[in-house]
Amino acid sequence: MLSEKLGADIDADSISSALGGLLAGPDGNLDLAGLVSRFAANADFSDLLGSWLGDGANEALSADGLLAVLGGDKVAGFADQLGVDATAAAGGLAEGLPEMLDQASSGGSLLDMVGGAEGLLGAARSFFK
C-alpha cells in the first residue's frame, strides 16, 4: 500500500527499516506509544487520534498534519532512505499511519495485540507492501 502511494516499487523490508527509523524512540526501539503521545499532545489531533484508536471510522490525516507532528526533517530522512520524494512520503504516511494504528489498537493494547514492537514492524511490513 505505501509502496504504491510513494509511486515506487519498494520492498517491504526497506519500508519496515525506514519506518523503524522514523518511529524510533530515544532508545532506538520502535516507540508507538511516543507516536500516540505526540498526536495526543496537540489538541488539533486529539479527535483524529481517538478515531484511529477507537472502533469507528478513521478520520483523515493531512500530509501537513503529519509533518507538524513528526517533523519535516524526520519525514525527509524517511523519504531519503527509500529514495522517494518527501512530499510523496508525507502523503503516503498520512494515509497509512492512521490505519496501521487503528489495526494495531483494535480490541486491546496496541503492542500486545501485535506481539510487541517486532510484531508491529511485521504488521507494518505486510500493511505497507
Salt bridges, closest charged atoms under 4 A:
ASP13 OD1 - ARG125 NE 3.01
GLU95 OE1 - LYS5 NZ 2.93
